[in-house]
Amino acid sequence: MTKGKFITFEGPDGSGKTTVSKMVCARLEQMGIPVRYSREPGGSRIAEKIRDIILDPENTDMDARCEALLYAASRRQHLVEIVLPSLAEGTHVICDRFVDSSAAYQGYGRQIGVDEVLEMNRFATGGMMPDRTIFLDVPASLGLERIRLNARETDRMDSESMEFHQKVYEGYQKVAEKAGSRMVRIDASRSLDEVTEDALAAVLELIHG
């Protein structure tokens, strides 16, 4: 049996990655391609409980390293329960966020060190990385404006300062440079249809080799 491909979607808050990743997953299903959608933090029962702690708006006093460790713990549980079994049975996995998020948000945004965050996550994942990452590139200011206009319920990360979100955006640029060909950058300031079509094309190119 052919192993499934692990495809992640990344981007700052308000980039549209959750919407786009779900739409891409739905399109793949319509094509008869075996695929499973999941998200981080969360995706499995225990991982979702950790997610609730991380994103609870009341937990404003959470230490930055504690936050990074919780993301890594949720990631490990999600990986062993959802991702690895799905890939082994030949199902492709579309995942909303993975290690690159931790590098951008905790490594750069929280400024606790990218190398430290990546080492922590190497332990959590056993060194596993996605086969392809779709990076929805949108400036922090536009992303936050979208969240405001859509009246989406904000979580603890959404409520951070513009300075923090700008650091995250800058972090993503550096992460994308290091990722090389694994990461496909898509201009997410355009229409939803345009972004979705480009993302779908990048995913199909990987699946069909």
N, CA and C atoms as an extended XYZ file, in Angstrom:
627
Properties=species:S:1:pos:R:3:atomname:S:1:resname:S:1:resid:I:1 pbc="F F F"
N         0.842       -1.205        0.000 N   MET     1
C         0.000        0.000        0.000 CA  MET     1
C         0.877        1.255        0.000 C   MET     1
N         0.510        2.221       -0.836 N   THR     2
C         1.258        3.473       -0.905 CA  THR     2
C         0.943        4.342        0.304 C   THR     2
N         1.986        4.849        0.918 N   LYS     3
C         1.805        5.707        2.090 CA  LYS     3
C         1.209        7.042        1.686 C   LYS     3
N         0.339        7.585        2.549 N   GLY     4
C        -0.262        8.884        2.278 CA  GLY     4
C         0.737       10.011        2.432 C   GLY     4
N         0.393       11.172        1.910 N   LYS     5
C         1.234       12.364        2.015 CA  LYS     5
C         0.743       13.250        3.155 C   LYS     5
N         1.694       13.847        3.864 N   PHE     6
C         1.374       14.734        4.975 CA  PHE     6
C         1.536       16.177        4.494 C   PHE     6
N         0.418       16.893        4.427 N   ILE     7
C         0.390       18.251        3.871 CA  ILE     7
C        -0.120       19.216        4.938 C   ILE     7
N         0.654       20.228        5.225 N   THR     8
C         0.253       21.189        6.250 CA  THR     8
C        -0.013       22.565        5.643 C   THR     8
N        -0.876       23.306        6.315 N   PHE     9
C        -1.181       24.692        5.928 CA  PHE     9
C        -0.696       25.607        7.039 C   PHE     9
N         0.023       26.646        6.656 N   GLU    10
C         0.562       27.595        7.620 CA  GLU    10
C         0.206       29.018        7.227 C   GLU    10
N         0.263       29.894        8.208 N   GLY    11
C         0.013       31.306        7.949 CA  GLY    11
C        -0.330       32.019        9.236 C   GLY    11
N        -0.144       33.324        9.267 N   PRO    12
C        -0.491       34.094       10.464 CA  PRO    12
C        -1.997       34.130       10.672 C   PRO    12
N        -2.416       34.568       11.838 N   ASP    13
C        -3.846       34.666       12.141 CA  ASP    13
C        -4.535       35.547       11.107 C   ASP    13
N        -5.676       35.061       10.596 N   GLY    14
C        -6.419       35.813        9.607 CA  GLY    14
C        -5.968       35.576        8.176 C   GLY    14
N        -5.051       34.620        7.983 N   SER    15
C        -4.555       34.335        6.626 CA  SER    15
C        -5.569       33.549        5.807 C   SER    15
N        -6.542       32.920        6.483 N   GLY    16
C        -7.539       32.125        5.783 CA  GLY    16
C        -7.174       30.659        5.662 C   GLY    16
N        -6.119       30.242        6.356 N   LYS    17
C        -5.627       28.876        6.181 CA  LYS    17
C        -6.629       27.817        6.615 C   LYS    17
N        -7.423       28.073        7.644 N   THR    18
C        -8.413       27.080        8.070 CA  THR    18
C        -9.477       26.906        6.996 C   THR    18
N        -9.985       28.010        6.480 N   THR    19
C       -10.997       27.959        5.426 CA  THR    19
C       -10.447       27.299        4.169 C   THR    19
N        -9.265       27.725        3.748 N   VAL    20
C        -8.673       27.198        2.514 CA  VAL    20
C        -8.328       25.719        2.654 C   VAL    20
N        -7.745       25.339        3.774 N   SER    21
C        -7.368       23.932        3.959 CA  SER    21
C        -8.590       23.020        3.954 C   SER    21
N        -9.692       23.471        4.543 N   LYS    22
C       -10.921       22.673        4.533 CA  LYS    22
C       -11.499       22.585        3.123 C   LYS    22
N       -11.418       23.677        2.375 N   MET    23
C       -11.938       23.665        1.010 CA  MET    23
C       -11.099       22.748        0.116 C   MET    23
N        -9.793       22.775        0.298 N   VAL    24
C        -8.917       21.889       -0.473 CA  VAL    24
C        -9.224       20.434       -0.132 C   VAL    24
N        -9.417       20.151        1.139 N   CYS    25
C        -9.747       18.796        1.573 CA  CYS    25
C       -11.058       18.339        0.935 C   CYS    25
N       -12.048       19.224        0.919 N   ALA    26
C       -13.349       18.888        0.321 CA  ALA    26
C       -13.217       18.618       -1.168 C   ALA    26
N       -12.383       19.394       -1.854 N   ARG    27
C       -12.178       19.189       -3.285 CA  ARG    27
C       -11.506       17.837       -3.550 C   ARG    27
N       -10.557       17.481       -2.730 N   LEU    28
C        -9.881       16.186       -2.878 CA  LEU    28
C       -10.868       15.033       -2.680 C   LEU    28
N       -11.736       15.176       -1.691 N   GLU    29
C       -12.758       14.156       -1.446 CA  GLU    29
C       -13.677       14.000       -2.654 C   GLU    29
N       -14.049       15.128       -3.263 N   GLN    30
C       -14.903       15.099       -4.455 CA  GLN    30
C       -14.223       14.368       -5.611 C   GLN    30
N       -12.902       14.422       -5.647 N   MET    31
C       -12.130       13.744       -6.691 CA  MET    31
C       -11.914       12.267       -6.396 C   MET    31
N       -12.395       11.829       -5.222 N   GLY    32
C       -12.221       10.435       -4.846 CA  GLY    32
C       -10.847       10.119       -4.274 C   GLY    32
N       -10.124       11.153       -3.861 N   ILE    33
C        -8.790       10.969       -3.282 CA  ILE    33
C        -8.924       10.765       -1.777 C   ILE    33
N        -8.337        9.698       -1.226 N   PRO    34
C        -8.439        9.443        0.211 CA  PRO    34
C        -7.705       10.512        1.015 C   PRO    34
N        -8.438       11.259        1.828 N   VAL    35
C        -7.841       12.369        2.556 CA  VAL    35
C        -8.538       12.552        3.901 C   VAL    35
N        -7.796       13.035        4.866 N   ARG    36
C        -8.351       13.328        6.186 CA  ARG    36
C        -7.903       14.713        6.609 C   ARG    36
N        -8.847       15.494        7.123 N   TYR    37
C        -8.538       16.840        7.609 CA  TYR    37
C        -8.319       16.792        9.118 C   TYR    37
N        -7.337       17.560        9.596 N   SER    38
C        -7.138       17.682       11.038 CA  SER    38
C        -6.541       19.056       11.333 C   SER    38
N        -6.296       19.329       12.612 N   ARG    39
C        -5.795       20.652       12.982 CA  ARG    39
C        -4.887       20.570       14.195 C   ARG    39
N        -4.110       21.630       14.372 N   GLU    40
C        -3.280       21.789       15.565 CA  GLU    40
C        -3.445       23.209       16.108 C   GLU    40
N        -3.325       23.368       17.429 N   PRO    41
C        -3.311       22.267       18.401 CA  PRO    41
C        -4.673       21.582       18.415 C   PRO    41
N        -4.670       20.313       18.725 N   GLY    42
C        -5.920       19.555       18.763 CA  GLY    42
C        -5.893       18.404       17.790 C   GLY    42
N        -7.069       18.013       17.330 N   GLY    43
C        -7.179       16.943       16.354 CA  GLY    43
C        -7.528       15.595       16.940 C   GLY    43
N        -7.230       15.402       18.215 N   SER    44
C        -7.610       14.168       18.911 CA  SER    44
C        -8.106       14.557       20.306 C   SER    44
N        -8.716       13.629       21.002 N   ARG    45
C        -9.372       13.965       22.275 CA  ARG    45
C        -8.428       14.632       23.270 C   ARG    45
N        -7.307       14.005       23.538 N   ILE    46
C        -6.369       14.564       24.513 CA  ILE    46
C        -5.763       15.863       23.994 C   ILE    46
N        -5.396       15.876       22.703 N   ALA    47
C        -4.804       17.068       22.110 CA  ALA    47
C        -5.770       18.252       22.140 C   ALA    47
N        -7.066       17.988       21.991 N   GLU    48
C        -8.063       19.063       22.049 CA  GLU    48
C        -8.163       19.646       23.459 C   GLU    48
N        -7.991       18.808       24.471 N   LYS    49
C        -8.011       19.306       25.848 CA  LYS    49
C        -6.829       20.241       26.101 C   LYS    49
N        -5.673       19.880       25.526 N   ILE    50
C        -4.504       20.745       25.645 CA  ILE    50
C        -4.751       22.054       24.895 C   ILE    50
N        -5.405       21.954       23.741 N   ARG    51
C        -5.744       23.158       22.960 CA  ARG    51
C        -6.575       24.132       23.796 C   ARG    51
N        -7.546       23.602       24.516 N   ASP    52
C        -8.411       24.457       25.335 CA  ASP    52
C        -7.589       25.262       26.338 C   ASP    52
N        -6.574       24.637       26.911 N   ILE    53
C        -5.716       25.324       27.884 CA  ILE    53
C        -4.895       26.408       27.193 C   ILE    53
N        -4.305       26.059       26.044 N   ILE    54
C        -3.447       27.000       25.327 CA  ILE    54
C        -4.202       28.260       24.903 C   ILE    54
N        -5.399       28.077       24.350 N   LEU    55
C        -6.118       29.197       23.736 CA  LEU    55
C        -7.116       29.908       24.650 C   LEU    55
N        -7.271       29.426       25.868 N   ASP    56
C        -8.193       30.054       26.813 CA  ASP    56
C        -7.775       31.505       27.058 C   ASP    56
N        -8.646       32.475       26.735 N   PRO    57
C        -8.306       33.896       26.907 CA  PRO    57
C        -7.969       34.271       28.349 C   PRO    57
N        -8.389       33.445       29.307 N   GLU    58
C        -8.094       33.757       30.706 CA  GLU    58
C        -6.659       33.426       31.084 C   GLU    58
N        -5.989       32.627       30.266 N   ASN    59
C        -4.633       32.185       30.623 CA  ASN    59
C        -3.567       33.162       30.120 C   ASN    59
N        -3.762       34.432       30.425 N   THR    60
C        -2.834       35.464       29.947 CA  THR    60
C        -1.482       35.412       30.658 C   THR    60
N        -1.421       34.729       31.802 N   ASP    61
C        -0.164       34.668       32.544 CA  ASP    61
C         0.658       33.431       32.181 C   ASP    61
N         0.300       32.750       31.114 N   MET    62
C         1.028       31.550       30.720 CA  MET    62
C         2.451       31.901       30.313 C   MET    62
N         3.411       31.168       30.845 N   ASP    63
C         4.813       31.361       30.517 CA  ASP    63
C         5.070       30.935       29.069 C   ASP    63
N         5.963       31.629       28.381 N   ALA    64
C         6.227       31.360       26.967 CA  ALA    64
C         6.741       29.940       26.735 C   ALA    64
N         7.621       29.456       27.610 N   ARG    65
C         8.145       28.101       27.431 CA  ARG    65
C         7.085       27.056       27.761 C   ARG    65
N         6.259       27.357       28.725 N   CYS    66
C         5.135       26.467       29.034 CA  CYS    66
C         4.232       26.355       27.809 C   CYS    66
N         3.966       27.487       27.165 N   GLU    67
C         3.142       27.507       25.960 CA  GLU    67
C         3.754       26.626       24.872 C   GLU    67
N         5.047       26.777       24.652 N   ALA    68
C         5.727       25.997       23.616 CA  ALA    68
C         5.686       24.506       23.929 C   ALA    68
N         5.846       24.157       25.195 N   LEU    69
C         5.798       22.746       25.607 CA  LEU    69
C         4.401       22.159       25.421 C   LEU    69
N         3.378       22.959       25.712 N   LEU    70
C         2.006       22.484       25.532 CA  LEU    70
C         1.700       22.239       24.058 C   LEU    70
N         2.161       23.123       23.185 N   TYR    71
C         1.981       22.902       21.750 CA  TYR    71
C         2.666       21.610       21.319 C   TYR    71
N         3.875       21.393       21.807 N   ALA    72
C         4.615       20.187       21.437 CA  ALA    72
C         3.929       18.930       21.964 C   ALA    72
N         3.381       19.015       23.175 N   ALA    73
C         2.678       17.867       23.752 CA  ALA    73
C         1.417       17.538       22.958 C   ALA    73
N         0.654       18.560       22.617 N   SER    74
C        -0.543       18.358       21.807 CA  SER    74
C        -0.165       17.766       20.453 C   SER    74
N         0.917       18.275       19.888 N   ARG    75
C         1.389       17.803       18.572 CA  ARG    75
C         1.735       16.313       18.618 C   ARG    75
N         2.426       15.901       19.667 N   ARG    76
C         2.815       14.488       19.783 CA  ARG    76
C         1.591       13.580       19.826 C   ARG    76
N         0.625       13.942       20.662 N   GLN    77
C        -0.569       13.112       20.812 CA  GLN    77
C        -1.344       13.037       19.495 C   GLN    77
N        -1.466       14.167       18.829 N   HIS    78
C        -2.166       14.235       17.548 CA  HIS    78
C        -1.449       13.392       16.491 C   HIS    78
N        -0.134       13.455       16.503 N   LEU    79
C         0.665       12.721       15.526 CA  LEU    79
C         0.466       11.210       15.655 C   LEU    79
N         0.568       10.698       16.891 N   VAL    80
C         0.495        9.244       17.074 CA  VAL    80
C        -0.934        8.715       16.956 C   VAL    80
N        -1.908        9.540       17.276 N   GLU    81
C        -3.300        9.083       17.212 CA  GLU    81
C        -3.952        9.259       15.844 C   GLU    81
N        -3.608       10.342       15.161 N   ILE    82
C        -4.312       10.697       13.926 CA  ILE    82
C        -3.422       10.619       12.685 C   ILE    82
N        -2.331       11.354       12.690 N   VAL    83
C        -1.537       11.519       11.475 CA  VAL    83
C        -0.864       10.228       11.026 C   VAL    83
N        -0.058        9.626       11.887 N   LEU    84
C         0.711        8.446       11.492 CA  LEU    84
C        -0.175        7.267       11.066 C   LEU    84
N        -1.245        6.948       11.821 N   PRO    85
C        -2.116        5.852       11.377 CA  PRO    85
C        -2.778        6.126       10.031 C   PRO    85
N        -3.196        7.369        9.803 N   SER    86
C        -3.840        7.723        8.533 CA  SER    86
C        -2.870        7.567        7.372 C   SER    86
N        -1.667        8.073        7.524 N   LEU    87
C        -0.667        7.972        6.467 CA  LEU    87
C        -0.324        6.515        6.169 C   LEU    87
N        -0.241        5.708        7.225 N   ALA    88
C         0.123        4.299        7.063 CA  ALA    88
C        -0.916        3.524        6.251 C   ALA    88
N        -2.179        3.939        6.346 N   GLU    89
C        -3.239        3.239        5.611 CA  GLU    89
C        -3.461        3.834        4.216 C   GLU    89
N        -2.592        4.769        3.822 N   GLY    90
C        -2.665        5.333        2.480 CA  GLY    90
C        -3.531        6.549        2.339 C   GLY    90
N        -3.953        7.131        3.460 N   THR    91
C        -4.782        8.334        3.437 CA  THR    91
C        -3.906        9.574        3.573 C   THR    91
N        -4.115       10.544        2.695 N   HIS    92
C        -3.390       11.808        2.795 CA  HIS    92
C        -3.962       12.614        3.954 C   HIS    92
N        -3.111       13.352        4.640 N   VAL    93
C        -3.556       14.169        5.770 CA  VAL    93
C        -3.327       15.642        5.455 C   VAL    93
N        -4.410       16.419        5.534 N   ILE    94
C        -4.345       17.883        5.426 CA  ILE    94
C        -4.435       18.423        6.847 C   ILE    94
N        -3.396       19.096        7.301 N   CYS    95
C        -3.369       19.561        8.689 CA  CYS    95
C        -3.201       21.072        8.772 C   CYS    95
N        -4.075       21.692        9.528 N   ASP    96
C        -4.046       23.124        9.796 CA  ASP    96
C        -3.022       23.367       10.908 C   ASP    96
N        -1.796       23.740       10.519 N   ARG    97
C        -0.649       24.039       11.383 CA  ARG    97
C         0.150       22.779       11.746 C   ARG    97
N         1.476       23.025       11.964 N   PHE    98
C         2.373       21.981       12.455 CA  PHE    98
C         3.603       22.680       13.034 C   PHE    98
N         4.767       22.082       12.932 N   VAL    99
C         5.964       22.595       13.595 CA  VAL    99
C         6.314       24.026       13.177 C   VAL    99
N         6.090       24.362       11.913 N   ASP   100
C         6.434       25.717       11.449 CA  ASP   100
C         5.720       26.796       12.258 C   ASP   100
N         4.506       26.489       12.719 N   SER   101
C         3.772       27.448       13.557 CA  SER   101
C         4.523       27.727       14.852 C   SER   101
N         5.030       26.674       15.471 N   SER   102
C         5.764       26.854       16.722 CA  SER   102
C         7.036       27.667       16.502 C   SER   102
N         7.713       27.417       15.388 N   ALA   103
C         8.923       28.184       15.083 CA  ALA   103
C         8.594       29.670       14.943 C   ALA   103
N         7.474       29.979       14.250 N   ALA   104
C         7.100       31.380       14.021 CA  ALA   104
C         6.531       32.040       15.271 C   ALA   104
N         5.617       31.344       15.945 N   TYR   105
C         4.912       31.959       17.078 CA  TYR   105
C         5.732       31.955       18.364 C   TYR   105
N         6.284       30.805       18.717 N   GLN   106
C         7.055       30.742       19.954 CA  GLN   106
C         8.519       31.108       19.746 C   GLN   106
N         9.092       30.604       18.658 N   GLY   107
C        10.500       30.892       18.400 CA  GLY   107
C        10.761       32.362       18.130 C   GLY   107
N         9.964       32.948       17.209 N   TYR   108
C        10.142       34.359       16.855 CA  TYR   108
C         9.217       35.272       17.655 C   TYR   108
N         7.914       34.959       17.665 N   GLY   109
C         6.960       35.822       18.349 CA  GLY   109
C         7.236       35.981       19.837 C   GLY   109
N         7.476       34.855       20.495 N   ARG   110
C         7.780       34.881       21.929 CA  ARG   110
C         9.267       35.101       22.199 C   ARG   110
N        10.052       34.980       21.139 N   GLN   111
C        11.500       35.211       21.214 CA  GLN   111
C        12.191       34.291       22.217 C   GLN   111
N        11.796       33.016       22.206 N   ILE   112
C        12.460       32.070       23.104 CA  ILE   112
C        13.505       31.235       22.361 C   ILE   112
N        13.675       31.530       21.077 N   GLY   113
C        14.718       30.863       20.308 CA  GLY   113
C        14.181       29.800       19.370 C   GLY   113
N        14.428       29.987       18.092 N   VAL   114
C        13.933       29.031       17.099 CA  VAL   114
C        14.592       27.674       17.263 C   VAL   114
N        15.903       27.646       17.491 N   ASP   115
C        16.597       26.368       17.650 CA  ASP   115
C        16.044       25.586       18.829 C   ASP   115
N        15.777       26.293       19.934 N   GLU   116
C        15.220       25.624       21.113 CA  GLU   116
C        13.840       25.039       20.815 C   GLU   116
N        13.022       25.805       20.120 N   VAL   117
C        11.672       25.342       19.777 CA  VAL   117
C        11.727       24.158       18.817 C   VAL   117
N        12.599       24.225       17.838 N   LEU   118
C        12.712       23.127       16.875 CA  LEU   118
C        13.252       21.857       17.539 C   LEU   118
N        14.188       22.008       18.464 N   GLU   119
C        14.722       20.842       19.162 CA  GLU   119
C        13.645       20.177       20.013 C   GLU   119
N        12.853       20.986       20.687 N   MET   120
C        11.735       20.485       21.475 CA  MET   120
C        10.774       19.692       20.596 C   MET   120
N        10.511       20.212       19.416 N   ASN   121
C         9.567       19.564       18.515 CA  ASN   121
C        10.163       18.358       17.794 C   ASN   121
N        11.475       18.345       17.619 N   ARG   122
C        12.107       17.134       17.077 CA  ARG   122
C        11.893       15.960       18.017 C   ARG   122
N        11.970       16.234       19.314 N   PHE   123
C        11.701       15.188       20.311 CA  PHE   123
C        10.241       14.756       20.238 C   PHE   123
N         9.339       15.726       20.120 N   ALA   124
C         7.900       15.430       20.098 CA  ALA   124
C         7.484       14.657       18.856 C   ALA   124
N         8.081       14.958       17.723 N   THR   125
C         7.643       14.358       16.453 CA  THR   125
C         8.552       13.247       15.955 C   THR   125
N         9.668       13.031       16.638 N   GLY   126
C        10.637       12.066       16.139 CA  GLY   126
C        11.320       12.567       14.881 C   GLY   126
N        11.319       13.876       14.693 N   GLY   127
C        11.963       14.479       13.528 CA  GLY   127
C        11.101       14.527       12.290 C   GLY   127
N         9.847       14.140       12.395 N   MET   128
C         8.967       14.123       11.222 CA  MET   128
C         8.616       15.542       10.780 C   MET   128
N         8.639       15.751        9.464 N   MET   129
C         8.216       17.014        8.878 CA  MET   129
C         7.244       16.729        7.742 C   MET   129
N         6.456       17.713        7.333 N   PRO   130
C         5.477       17.507        6.252 CA  PRO   130
C         6.143       17.216        4.909 C   PRO   130
N         5.406       16.551        4.039 N   ASP   131
C         5.877       16.362        2.669 CA  ASP   131
C         5.770       17.671        1.896 C   ASP   131
N         4.750       18.459        2.219 N   ARG   132
C         4.589       19.777        1.604 CA  ARG   132
C         3.839       20.699        2.563 C   ARG   132
N         4.240       21.953        2.560 N   THR   133
C         3.573       22.954        3.398 CA  THR   133
C         3.094       24.099        2.514 C   THR   133
N         1.820       24.436        2.644 N   ILE   134
C         1.235       25.561        1.926 CA  ILE   134
C         1.236       26.763        2.865 C   ILE   134
N         2.022       27.761        2.531 N   PHE   135
C         2.144       28.955        3.366 CA  PHE   135
C         1.296       30.070        2.779 C   PHE   135
N         0.235       30.428        3.473 N   LEU   136
C        -0.632       31.518        3.046 CA  LEU   136
C        -0.076       32.818        3.610 C   LEU   136
N         0.550       33.556        2.746 N   ASP   137
C         1.302       34.752        3.125 CA  ASP   137
C         0.400       35.984        3.091 C   ASP   137
N         0.165       36.566        4.257 N   VAL   138
C        -0.630       37.789        4.345 CA  VAL   138
C        -0.075       38.644        5.487 C   VAL   138
N         0.061       39.965        5.286 N   PRO   139
C         0.596       40.832        6.341 CA  PRO   139
C        -0.241       40.746        7.621 C   PRO   139
N         0.419       40.919        8.747 N   ALA   140
C        -0.257       40.818       10.032 CA  ALA   140
C        -1.427       41.784       10.149 C   ALA   140
N        -1.265       43.000        9.654 N   SER   141
C        -2.320       44.005        9.769 CA  SER   141
C        -3.576       43.583        9.019 C   SER   141
N        -3.409       43.008        7.834 N   LEU   142
C        -4.557       42.570        7.047 CA  LEU   142
C        -5.232       41.370        7.696 C   LEU   142
N        -4.435       40.448        8.217 N   GLY   143
C        -4.997       39.273        8.885 CA  GLY   143
C        -5.857       39.647       10.079 C   GLY   143
N        -5.371       40.548       10.902 N   LEU   144
C        -6.125       40.960       12.085 CA  LEU   144
C        -7.373       41.760       11.700 C   LEU   144
N        -7.274       42.532       10.616 N   GLU   145
C        -8.441       43.279       10.145 CA  GLU   145
C        -9.519       42.317        9.669 C   GLU   145
N        -9.126       41.230        9.018 N   ARG   146
C       -10.093       40.227        8.584 CA  ARG   146
C       -10.815       39.605        9.783 C   ARG   146
N       -10.054       39.304       10.830 N   ILE   147
C       -10.651       38.724       12.031 CA  ILE   147
C       -11.688       39.687       12.618 C   ILE   147
N       -11.334       40.972       12.633 N   ARG   148
C       -12.251       41.988       13.182 CA  ARG   148
C       -13.520       42.087       12.336 C   ARG   148
N       -13.354       42.140       11.028 N   LEU   149
C       -14.498       42.297       10.129 CA  LEU   149
C       -15.404       41.078       10.120 C   LEU   149
N       -14.804       39.896       10.295 N   ASN   150
C       -15.594       38.660       10.294 CA  ASN   150
C       -16.258       38.391       11.633 C   ASN   150
N       -15.949       39.249       12.615 N   ALA   151
C       -16.523       39.105       13.962 CA  ALA   151
C       -16.290       37.711       14.521 C   ALA   151
N       -15.120       37.143       14.181 N   ARG   152
C       -14.774       35.822       14.692 CA  ARG   152
C       -14.439       35.910       16.173 C   ARG   152
N       -14.826       34.906       16.920 N   GLU   153
C       -14.497       34.878       18.339 CA  GLU   153
C       -12.979       34.803       18.490 C   GLU   153
N       -12.420       35.706       19.251 N   THR   154
C       -10.968       35.751       19.386 CA  THR   154
C       -10.498       34.887       20.546 C   THR   154
N        -9.349       34.207       20.332 N   ASP   155
C        -8.760       33.397       21.395 CA  ASP   155
C        -7.556       34.139       21.968 C   ASP   155
N        -6.806       33.491       22.831 N   ARG   156
C        -5.693       34.151       23.514 CA  ARG   156
C        -4.636       34.647       22.538 C   ARG   156
N        -4.380       33.881       21.461 N   MET   157
C        -3.359       34.274       20.502 CA  MET   157
C        -3.822       35.445       19.635 C   MET   157
N        -5.102       35.433       19.246 N   ASP   158
C        -5.648       36.541       18.451 CA  ASP   158
C        -5.516       37.872       19.196 C   ASP   158
N        -5.629       37.803       20.525 N   SER   159
C        -5.687       39.018       21.337 CA  SER   159
C        -4.318       39.624       21.630 C   SER   159
N        -3.263       38.998       21.133 N   GLU   160
C        -1.925       39.539       21.353 CA  GLU   160
C        -1.766       40.870       20.618 C   GLU   160
N        -0.726       41.600       20.981 N   SER   161
C        -0.491       42.933       20.411 CA  SER   161
C        -0.093       42.859       18.940 C   SER   161
N        -0.243       43.986       18.237 N   MET   162
C         0.192       44.066       16.850 CA  MET   162
C         1.693       43.795       16.749 C   MET   162
N         2.448       44.244       17.742 N   GLU   163
C         3.895       44.009       17.742 CA  GLU   163
C         4.192       42.505       17.722 C   GLU   163
N         3.455       41.744       18.525 N   PHE   164
C         3.645       40.290       18.562 CA  PHE   164
C         3.314       39.680       17.202 C   PHE   164
N         2.179       40.054       16.634 N   HIS   165
C         1.763       39.479       15.353 CA  HIS   165
C         2.722       39.873       14.228 C   HIS   165
N         3.316       41.048       14.329 N   GLN   166
C         4.300       41.455       13.324 CA  GLN   166
C         5.561       40.598       13.437 C   GLN   166
N         5.957       40.283       14.662 N   LYS   167
C         7.114       39.408       14.870 CA  LYS   167
C         6.834       38.008       14.303 C   LYS   167
N         5.610       37.536       14.505 N   VAL   168
C         5.220       36.234       13.967 CA  VAL   168
C         5.311       36.245       12.443 C   VAL   168
N         4.815       37.324       11.834 N   TYR   169
C         4.856       37.431       10.372 CA  TYR   169
C         6.296       37.418        9.875 C   TYR   169
N         7.149       38.178       10.539 N   GLU   170
C         8.565       38.205       10.162 CA  GLU   170
C         9.189       36.827       10.367 C   GLU   170
N         8.756       36.155       11.424 N   GLY   171
C         9.247       34.806       11.683 CA  GLY   171
C         8.873       33.845       10.571 C   GLY   171
N         7.655       33.955       10.088 N   TYR   172
C         7.211       33.090        8.997 CA  TYR   172
C         8.064       33.300        7.738 C   TYR   172
N         8.467       34.537        7.481 N   GLN   173
C         9.307       34.792        6.314 CA  GLN   173
C        10.633       34.046        6.427 C   GLN   173
N        11.196       34.039        7.623 N   LYS   174
C        12.466       33.340        7.844 CA  LYS   174
C        12.270       31.828        7.805 C   LYS   174
N        11.161       31.362        8.362 N   VAL   175
C        10.848       29.932        8.329 CA  VAL   175
C        10.701       29.459        6.886 C   VAL   175
N        10.033       30.275        6.069 N   ALA   176
C         9.819       29.919        4.663 CA  ALA   176
C        11.138       29.828        3.912 C   ALA   176
N        12.058       30.726        4.216 N   GLU   177
C        13.362       30.695        3.563 CA  GLU   177
C        14.098       29.400        3.892 C   GLU   177
N        14.057       28.996        5.165 N   LYS   178
C        14.756       27.781        5.589 CA  LYS   178
C        14.089       26.515        5.043 C   LYS   178
N        12.783       26.581        4.861 N   ALA   179
C        12.045       25.390        4.420 CA  ALA   179
C        12.339       25.030        2.973 C   ALA   179
N        12.741       26.010        2.177 N   GLY   180
C        13.084       25.749        0.785 CA  GLY   180
C        11.889       25.256       -0.024 C   GLY   180
N        12.111       24.214       -0.829 N   SER   181
C        11.079       23.733       -1.748 CA  SER   181
C         9.917       23.037       -1.045 C   SER   181
N        10.094       22.660        0.216 N   ARG   182
C         8.982       22.023        0.944 CA  ARG   182
C         7.796       22.970        1.094 C   ARG   182
N         8.087       24.244        1.226 N   MET   183
C         7.036       25.230        1.493 CA  MET   183
C         6.670       26.003        0.234 C   MET   183
N         5.383       25.983       -0.109 N   VAL   184
C         4.873       26.723       -1.262 CA  VAL   184
C         4.199       27.991       -0.754 C   VAL   184
N         4.745       29.129       -1.145 N   ARG   185
C         4.213       30.409       -0.695 CA  ARG   185
C         3.094       30.869       -1.632 C   ARG   185
N         1.944       31.227       -1.057 N   ILE   186
C         0.804       31.697       -1.837 CA  ILE   186
C         0.363       33.055       -1.297 C   ILE   186
N         0.165       34.000       -2.196 N   ASP   187
C        -0.292       35.338       -1.812 CA  ASP   187
C        -1.750       35.237       -1.360 C   ASP   187
N        -1.962       35.316       -0.042 N   ALA   188
C        -3.300       35.139        0.516 CA  ALA   188
C        -4.062       36.443        0.676 C   ALA   188
N        -3.534       37.527        0.107 N   SER   189
C        -4.269       38.795        0.140 CA  SER   189
C        -5.310       38.847       -0.980 C   SER   189
N        -5.291       37.851       -1.871 N   ARG   190
C        -6.219       37.797       -2.999 CA  ARG   190
C        -7.549       37.148       -2.581 C   ARG   190
N        -8.406       36.917       -3.558 N   SER   191
C        -9.726       36.338       -3.272 CA  SER   191
C        -9.598       34.903       -2.783 C   SER   191
N       -10.611       34.445       -2.063 N   LEU   192
C       -10.629       33.092       -1.537 CA  LEU   192
C       -10.528       32.061       -2.658 C   LEU   192
N       -11.234       32.283       -3.754 N   ASP   193
C       -11.212       31.340       -4.875 CA  ASP   193
C        -9.819       31.226       -5.483 C   ASP   193
N        -9.166       32.352       -5.666 N   GLU   194
C        -7.816       32.336       -6.249 CA  GLU   194
C        -6.838       31.592       -5.350 C   GLU   194
N        -6.897       31.879       -4.058 N   VAL   195
C        -5.992       31.245       -3.108 CA  VAL   195
C        -6.249       29.737       -3.040 C   VAL   195
N        -7.520       29.363       -3.007 N   THR   196
C        -7.877       27.947       -2.931 CA  THR   196
C        -7.405       27.180       -4.164 C   THR   196
N        -7.582       27.768       -5.335 N   GLU   197
C        -7.159       27.103       -6.577 CA  GLU   197
C        -5.653       26.887       -6.597 C   GLU   197
N        -4.895       27.873       -6.169 N   ASP   198
C        -3.433       27.743       -6.140 CA  ASP   198
C        -3.001       26.690       -5.122 C   ASP   198
N        -3.657       26.684       -3.965 N   ALA   199
C        -3.331       25.705       -2.927 CA  ALA   199
C        -3.653       24.293       -3.403 C   ALA   199
N        -4.810       24.130       -4.042 N   LEU   200
C        -5.213       22.822       -4.557 CA  LEU   200
C        -4.217       22.328       -5.601 C   LEU   200
N        -3.778       23.219       -6.473 N   ALA   201
C        -2.816       22.837       -7.512 CA  ALA   201
C        -1.513       22.347       -6.901 C   ALA   201
N        -1.054       23.023       -5.841 N   ALA   202
C         0.193       22.624       -5.180 CA  ALA   202
C         0.054       21.268       -4.503 C   ALA   202
N        -1.111       21.011       -3.927 N   VAL   203
C        -1.350       19.737       -3.266 CA  VAL   203
C        -1.456       18.602       -4.291 C   VAL   203
N        -2.166       18.845       -5.374 N   LEU   204
C        -2.321       17.810       -6.406 CA  LEU   204
C        -0.994       17.485       -7.069 C   LEU   204
N        -0.154       18.485       -7.223 N   GLU   205
C         1.174       18.251       -7.814 CA  GLU   205
C         1.972       17.271       -6.954 C   GLU   205
N         1.860       17.412       -5.635 N   LEU   206
C         2.549       16.499       -4.736 CA  LEU   206
C         1.949       15.099       -4.800 C   LEU   206
N         0.632       15.017       -4.728 N   ILE   207
C        -0.052       13.721       -4.695 CA  ILE   207
C         0.186       12.921       -5.979 C   ILE   207
N         0.154       13.620       -7.099 N   HIS   208
C         0.306       12.927       -8.376 CA  HIS   208
C         1.771       12.796       -8.822 C   HIS   208
N         2.660       13.349       -7.997 N   GLY   209
C         4.079       13.184       -8.282 CA  GLY   209
C         4.577       13.951       -9.460 C   GLY   209
